[in-house]
Amino acid sequence: MILISLKESSLELNHSPTYARNVLTLLAGLGLMFSLIVAVGAQNVYVLRQGLRREHVLPVVLICAASDAALVLAGTAGLGYLVKTLPWLIVVARWAGAISLVLYGILAARRAWRSGGEALIADGADSPADGPAGLPSAVAGTATLTRTAPLAPVILATLAFTWLNPNVYLDTVLLIGSIAATHGDQRWLFAAGAITASVVWFFGLGYGARHLGRWLRTPRAWRILDTGIAVLLVAMGIGLVLPVFFG
């Protein structure tokens, strides 16, 4: 009995540090990804806008989270080394991203300039269309838009904001990939933590934006929002190519 007890105690001592190390590695990936992703960027602004519009939110957040997961896994598997050894890939991504940002900024400015009646029908508002059994389609805690964009352009825009952003390769592939490599056999736990952070962030941003609907009931509010988005996107697009000229 004494020998069995000693063996069990020895197993507990051996497993406890491993468990703690696994948890710390997972949390390290989680914390690093949050520190990189929680920032005012084109992708986050777009996800926020789609969440505010109640427009194709699930496909948008799924694309963003799945893209981050693919990039994290690629970086962990060694793609970060490829990006590091072929710097021209970053230059190409920088120009493509800048053009994309400026174009979408122009589209946002066009929406702000030509805004005509787009608004949220939010809590307690009278809806022009009734739902089943004569119930209004806008009920407490929900909101809809007077107009909804087709799914295909939204998917294309989400893919562009995600994959044409050079920072995603620098941060998600190169940085996370290189740091994950320092964890040796536990690098996949690190990657799992990073992916978890991305999923939590995008779903929280997309669906949490609905709580802002009460302040965006009028076309004027959306005009102001689109103007701000246009300025931000164009500024970020210009900022992407400045390092090409000034180093």
HUSULWO-V137832 format. One record per run of one state. SS is the DSSP state (H for helix, E for strand, C for the rest). FROM is the first residue (numbers start at 1). TO is the last residue. If there is no record, write none. Layout:
# HUSULWO-V137832
SS:FROM:TO, SS:FROM:TO
This chain:
# HUSULWO-V137832
C:1:1, H:2:37, C:38:41, H:42:53, C:54:56, H:57:85, C:86:87, H:88:113, C:114:119, E:120:121, C:122:129, E:130:130, C:131:131, H:132:134, C:135:135, E:136:136, C:137:143, E:144:145, C:146:150, H:151:163, C:164:165, H:166:181, C:182:183, H:184:215, C:216:218, H:219:246, C:247:247
